């Protein structure tokens, strides 16, 4: 009897192992994401083409930026061409899920809400969400000074979620949402709003490029975050290939070269 029981459990264990192996093989077989990209000859990148310096249009209308240069190099290493496709940023995840784009790569902040819908590469850039004000606003020196003020933030962005999660958001007069940050900065300059909540890298680039008389509240970031490349939950092979290419670019110095071009120093990070 004891021998029969032992044989029974061995049988059950064998079936379980076989099932797990078959499921793993089926999953692997179903994931042809990298092969599809290579067969199409292109990697389609979804972006907000006003998000300087990550991805935006230059004076000639070409899409350029830090993320674009990184993505072009990754695409080159995968043996395909990069196609940058502007999308409505408020529905960018939907565009990815529908298959309109292969990746979301445009200052795409990693957070728990997005992790439920997409998979991310390892972080490649750290960033802070900052408060930007007009330099002559002596009444705004700390985050608490935002009480009763009108703030601007991009609609459909993780920045809006981060601001909403901060208790100070409940004490503001109004939170205005903008389709693009350039419009928020214009309203700030015209003093139609009191401050803009924006990524540090975006704010510093805008101030430098436009010679804007703005200041960042250095000691009072709303939150710290990291950027990653977003892919569909099913596209593990493509995700791993992008991660490997980015790792290789860190090791051979290409990532540092691109980073220095856009930021004057190497800000590229890899875990």
Secondary structure, DSSP 8 states (H G I E B T S, - for coil): -HHHHHHHHHHHHHHHHHHHHHHHHHHHHH--HHHHHHHHTEEEEEE-TEETTTEEE-TTS-EESHHHHHHHHHHHHHTSEEEEEE--GGGHHHHHHHTS-SEE-SS-B--HHHHTT-EE----EEEEEEEEEETT-TT--SGGGGTT-EEEEETTSHHHHHHHHSGGGGGSSEEEEESSHHHHHHHHHTTSSSEEEEEHHHHHHHHHHHT--EEE-TT--SEEEEE--EE-TT-HHHHHHHHHHHHHHHHHTHHHHHHHHHHSS--B---
